[in-house]
């Protein structure tokens, strides 16, 4: 926990030393990185040695741990400006998140992460556009992140609009059309409208699963990293009523 966020020396040194130790232990299995982070200073900037010591599974666990803090209303309150200065020369985040633009699903808040921890792409309906894939190719292949999370959410306006075939304007219609394959792939029980809550939530999950599949199907760079065990791509759904994120199996 962040016991003294303004102490710029000892806690960060402790965290770096721990992560260096974790890196020395083959696989890090014998010593839980997340357990170590809980004992060290979660507010310390996530620097290159920490990134190198983190496995894809551990990156996902860090996000799960952060969401548990958020959902328990126990988010950290760190020295964000200090973290920005510490990562100004070089950023080494551990994960990428593709999320909706929804005002309630901000990844850094939902996963309780700090400056320099995440690459974030946001577009209505959390769609894996060419620009998003290109961004994540950079974030993983060049900048070394270990995990990608596609974060859908409950009560998604983009999904509702697509289900209702909303026709607001050419650009928005094009965006909503990109969710149509998820609608077509989701078994329909009851009416096809945004009033059918179960259907809307089911489409949101299908949409996330299709986005995860599209990451490797449409990006040889990401596919190669996954095949090599250097990257993990997972889907997740965020409940805007409870604040809890459920990772999809
Ligand atoms: Zn949304």
Boltz pocket constraint, residues with backbone or C-beta under 6 A from the ligand:
constraints:
  - pocket:
      binder: B
      contacts: [[A, 100], [A, 101], [A, 102], [A, 124], [A, 125], [A, 126], [A, 153], [A, 155], [A, 156], [A, 157], [A, 158], [A, 159]]
      max_distance: 6.0
